[in-house]
Structures are given as C-alpha cells and as structure tokens.
C-alpha cells in the first residue's frame, strides 16, 4: 500500500465517521418529523434568492406588471430598515442548499458541521479513545439535548454552539490540529460568527476567558498569541464580511442597511424605558416614540413586529418614522440608563436569569399549519419550502411535531440538570486528582477542565447577550445548551478510561 492510498483510506474513514455522526443527529429529527422553518427563514431565503439572481446563478426574476414592480421597489425600500440583522452568508447557504436538496440537505450540512467539530474535539482531547466512542457520545448528546432540532432548523441558531466548540479547538487544542484542520476550523468559526451578530457579541468576552485559560495551561507566549490572534482574526473577518454586504447595498441603493430598534424595544418592555419615555415626553415631543406613548409598549415583540394598531409600532410606521426610531435609539437608550440605572440593571439581570433556564424546544417544533394557511405567510417562500419535506394533507394539519413543548420541558430540562451536575462532579474529581498528582502527567486533565469552563462560559454568556439585549426567549438558550451534556460526556469518558486503564492518555506538548 502506497503512502497516498493509505492517506486516502484514512480520509475516507474519517469523513465516513463525520457523516455517520450527522446521520445519528438527524435520526432524531426523522423520528420526530422533519426539518422546520421560522418566520425569519423567509427573510433569509428571499435574500439568498435575490443575491444568487443578482450574480446570474439564481432563477430569472419573474415578469411583473408595472404596479407589481412599483410595489416591489416600495417593499425593498422598506426592507432596508430591518435587514441589517440578516446575514447574507447564511442567506446564500440556505437558498443554495435548500434548492439543491430541500431542507434535509440544509439539516445535513448543519449537522455535519457539528459532527465534524465534535469528532475533532474527541480526537484531540481523548486521543486514546476509539472513534466509535465519539459517535456514541454524539448519539447521547442528540437524544438528551435540543441539538437535533436546531441542526434541522432553517435558521443560523445552531452555529452558536459551533462558535464555542471551534474556538475551544483553536485555543485549547490548536497544537494538536493539523495545518489544514486549523485553517478549516478557523474558516468555520468565521462563518459561524458572521451568520448572526449575537455570536460575535458573546465570542468577544469568551475570547478573554480563553486567554486566561491559556495562561493557566502555560501555553507559552508565542503559542498563546498565535491562537488568540486566530480567533481574533475570525471575529474581524466576520465583522468585515457583514459590513461589506452593507456597503454594497448602500452603493447600489444610496441608503444604508438598518436594524430594527431592538434595544429601544427591550428597554420599553422592561419598564424603565416606558417610565423614561413618559418623563421625556412630558417636556415636549423630544422622541418620535412620544407619538406611541399611549400604546402598551410592554412587549418587545409587539413593539417590533406587530401590525395590530393597538400594539404595533415599528411595522406600522412609514420609512421616515422607522429611520427616526432607529437614529434616536442611542439617545433613548442612554437617556433611560441615566434616568433609571438601578431599575434597568435589575430588569437586565432578571432577563439574564430567565434566559438561562429557558432550555426547552419551542420554535423548531411549531406546527407548520400556520405558515401554510395564514393569508400573509402562504404567499411567502415558506409553504413550498415546507411542502418539499412534508405532506401536511389537504387541511395542512398532518405534519405536527411528535415532541411537544411540554415534553421538551420535562425531558430536556431533566437531562440538562443531570448533565450540569455530572459536569461539575467530573470536573471536581479531575481537579482533585490534579492536586494530588501535580505535574506534566495531568496536562490533559488541565485541558479538559479548560474545555468545561469555556463550554459553561459560552452558555452563560449567550444567555447574557440574548436575554439582556433582545429578551428571554427559549430559542436563544436551547440552541446552545447541548454544550453542557457534551462537556459532561467528554469528562466522564476521561474518568472512565483512567479508572479502567490508569492514566492512559499521553501528554503532548
């Protein structure tokens, strides 16, 4: 056997294991039903379709009447006020993969990214363990956590956990990855950061924690600087990629891409924002929001998305008003914080705490009946996307999720509590053994503890970013909590091997 053929066989075995891991994740999805969509999926899909058409690789634009062309221009103009939060990268990925192979291909690609990273982590953290044990670990994680439901969810949420695992591989095990593996992990990290702003926001403080871990691991200045730089470059490139898309849109339309006033909506819903608004408006019409002060303003979703006259704000506003709401947001946020700092701090901490415990599956298992029958949504891209993976019958009621939200609360909640306890216990045992047997022989244990710390920190920081800035919603936390059982299985496997074989993991420099 030649060296080239031997290398080819190794690669085939490796990627076969990655595919097997992805299929194990998707097996849970198949048992439950099928891949799913969300309201925002339509935005991503439409943007991806538009971008592919613009470069000549998408379907030709349909012939429209003059009235339809005029309405399309109005819709796109209004869309500029809320599309800055939509990633062009994820949009193209979603459109291309769904068009090539339905939502099942989207799910397979997302599950494969997770499978590859977990197998890489397993190989570098537990090099003496057989590859099949990593597949067993993936099966356990898929059964006890919400991971499969987000792998098969046509949204960028699954990449929150991908960000953490990729960063851990670079920072903690960068010296055990091959050159091309480091580049590939770095590329995947960059993409995972670029697909949603929240990923960048929690990655920045997580990078600081990673720096502390490198000091604790005594990685050496040169090695530590190189690994930190790799993650830092990924963050900068992700930011630049999103900014580039915004610059292209501005060059084409003359208007900037804008975000909905998320922070304004959050402060209003928390209460201090409403108190400050009444105070400020009593002194004159100092904010465009003063025109809406008689509305409840107690629910951020209503403020941003409702089109009901009684509750809605942003979606009911014309272009000029939307721009004013967005441009006045920094002043309104600073004014609220100055007027009621203690009340807002208490509300933000409460949101953080609530976000931490919202770990059940909600949006990924909603019945698609709504998208198939609602007068607005049945005119969007979602019905054909859904119908390509599910036959819901003539009344569109034939494809609900087998798992209910109540069942998810019980099942995933109980297992997460057990996993968190197991992770803490395993980390304590490993730490005690390190104290009893100091020295290089426990180097792998030190790295495993760093993994556990960064996984836990990622879950906590994700809750802080999402809960405080957007609000506590189950989707934001349940998307990433699979890291806790993943860390628990990793550490428990290390303890099991040591108990059976002694310290069977060779320490690598």
RALIN-V492158 format. One record per residue. PHI is phi in radians with two decimals (* if undefined). Layout:
BEGIN
PHI / PHI
END
This chain:
BEGIN
* / -1.33 / -1.10 / -1.15 / -1.19 / -1.12 / -1.13 / -1.12 / -1.12 / -1.07 / -1.13 / -1.08 / -1.11 / -1.12 / -1.27 / -1.17 / -1.17 / -1.06 / -1.11 / -1.06 / -1.09 / -1.12 / -1.18 / -1.10 / -1.11 / -1.29 / -1.06 / -1.11 / -1.12 / -1.11 / -1.11 / -1.35 / 2.81 / -2.89 / -1.06 / -2.30 / -2.22 / -2.39 / -0.99 / -1.18 / -0.99 / -1.10 / -1.09 / -1.09 / -1.12 / -1.10 / -1.15 / -1.07 / -1.09 / -1.10 / -1.15 / -1.16 / -1.16 / -1.07 / -1.69 / 1.50 / -1.95 / -1.85 / -1.19 / -1.11 / -1.08 / -1.21 / -1.30 / -2.10 / -1.25 / -1.03 / -1.15 / -1.19 / -1.11 / -1.11 / -1.17 / -1.08 / -1.13 / -1.13 / -1.09 / -1.18 / -1.07 / -1.17 / -1.12 / -1.09 / -1.42 / -2.50 / -1.78 / -1.15 / -1.50 / -1.71 / -1.35 / -1.15 / -1.14 / -1.19 / -1.06 / -1.14 / -0.99 / -1.11 / -1.11 / -1.15 / -1.20 / -1.15 / -1.14 / -1.41 / -2.77 / 1.14 / -1.12 / -1.12 / -1.23 / -1.01 / -1.11 / -1.11 / -1.11 / -1.20 / -1.16 / -1.16 / -1.08 / -1.16 / -1.04 / -1.08 / -1.17 / -1.13 / -1.14 / -1.11 / -1.10 / -1.08 / -1.15 / -1.44 / -1.45 / -2.28 / -1.10 / -1.48 / -1.39 / -1.21 / -1.12 / -1.11 / -1.19 / -1.18 / -1.20 / -1.09 / -1.05 / -1.07 / -1.10 / -1.05 / -1.05 / -1.15 / -1.36 / -1.71 / -2.16 / -1.33 / -0.80 / -1.05 / -1.21 / -1.54 / -1.12 / -1.79 / -1.76 / -1.35 / -2.58 / -1.38 / -1.04 / -1.03 / -1.35 / -1.11 / -1.20 / -1.04 / -0.99 / -1.18 / -1.12 / -1.09 / -1.12 / -1.09 / -1.06 / -1.23 / -1.36 / -1.61 / -2.15 / -1.00 / -1.32 / -1.79 / -1.67 / -1.23 / -1.01 / -1.23 / -1.15 / -1.05 / -1.14 / -1.17 / -1.12 / -1.09 / -1.15 / -1.14 / -1.05 / -1.07 / -1.11 / -1.10 / -1.24 / -1.29 / -1.35 / -2.77 / -1.08 / -1.06 / -1.15 / -1.17 / -1.10 / -1.52 / -1.25 / -1.07 / -1.16 / -1.14 / -1.11 / -1.08 / -1.13 / -1.06 / -1.09 / -1.11 / -1.12 / -1.16 / -1.12 / -1.12 / -1.37 / 0.96 / -1.26 / 1.64 / -1.06 / -1.14 / -1.13 / -1.09 / -1.09 / -1.11 / -1.23 / -1.11 / -1.12 / -1.04 / -1.22 / -1.06 / -1.10 / -1.05 / -1.10 / -1.11 / -1.14 / -1.08 / -1.08 / -1.14 / -1.09 / -1.18 / -1.16 / -1.09 / -1.09 / -1.07 / -1.16 / -1.12 / -1.09 / -1.15 / -1.14 / -1.36 / -1.84 / 1.42 / -2.14 / -1.39 / -1.26 / -2.23 / -1.84 / -1.05 / -1.32 / -1.04 / -1.18 / -1.04 / -1.08 / -1.17 / -1.16 / -1.10 / -1.14 / -1.19 / 2.01 / -0.99 / -1.14 / -1.19 / -1.10 / -1.16 / -1.07 / -1.09 / -1.11 / -1.21 / -1.22 / -1.13 / -1.62 / 2.39 / -1.43 / -1.44 / -2.27 / -1.02 / -1.04 / -1.03 / -1.24 / -2.02 / -1.12 / -1.38 / -1.40 / -1.00 / 0.96 / -1.78 / -2.32 / -1.11 / -1.12 / -1.14 / -1.03 / -1.55 / -2.07 / -1.22 / -1.89 / -1.46 / -0.98 / -1.24 / -2.04 / -1.25 / -2.28 / -1.10 / -1.20 / -1.58 / -1.44 / -1.39 / -1.02 / -1.06 / -1.19 / -1.04 / -1.06 / -1.10 / -1.05 / -1.28 / -1.27 / -1.49 / -1.03 / -0.99 / -1.17 / -1.17 / -1.11 / -1.11 / -1.12 / -1.11 / -1.12 / -1.28 / -1.36 / -2.44 / -1.10 / -1.15 / -1.13 / -1.24 / -1.06 / -1.09 / -1.15 / -1.15 / -1.13 / -1.11 / -1.08 / -1.05 / -1.10 / -1.14 / -1.10 / -1.05 / -1.76 / -1.52 / -2.04 / -1.64 / -1.46 / -2.21 / -1.01 / -1.19 / -2.08 / -1.21 / -1.18 / -1.24 / -0.90 / -1.06 / -1.19 / -1.49 / -2.12 / -1.09 / -0.97 / -1.40 / -1.21 / -1.27 / -1.65 / -1.65 / -1.32 / -1.18 / -0.96 / -1.13 / -1.11 / -1.14 / -1.18 / -1.34 / -2.13 / -2.61 / -1.75 / -1.57 / 1.46 / -1.14 / -1.66 / 1.09 / -1.91 / -1.63 / -2.41 / -1.32 / -1.19 / -1.29 / -1.47 / -1.69 / -1.12 / -1.12 / -1.15 / -1.11 / -0.96 / -1.25 / -1.18 / -1.21 / -1.11 / -1.11 / -1.21 / -1.19 / -1.06 / -1.10 / -1.16 / -1.10 / -1.14 / -1.13 / -1.11 / -1.11 / -1.15 / -1.10 / -1.11 / -1.12 / -1.10 / -1.09 / -1.11 / -1.12 / -1.20 / -1.12 / -1.17 / -1.29 / -2.26 / -1.18 / 2.08 / -1.12 / -1.08 / -1.82 / -1.05 / -1.17 / -1.13 / -1.08 / -1.15 / -1.10 / -1.13 / -1.10 / -1.07 / -1.04 / -1.13 / -1.24 / -1.11 / -1.10 / -1.10 / -1.07 / -1.13 / -1.21 / -1.18 / -1.04 / -1.11 / -1.14 / -1.09 / -1.29 / -1.16 / -1.34 / -1.54 / -1.99 / 2.21 / -1.31 / -2.34 / -0.97 / -1.05 / -1.19 / -1.69 / -1.17 / -1.23 / -2.12 / -1.20 / -1.10 / -1.14 / -1.19 / -1.10 / -1.10 / -1.14 / -1.12 / -1.09 / -1.09 / -1.23 / -1.16 / -1.14 / -1.10 / -1.16 / -1.09 / -1.16 / -1.11 / -1.16 / -1.51 / -2.18 / 1.37 / -1.31 / -1.53 / -1.93 / -1.23 / -1.47 / -1.78 / -1.15
END
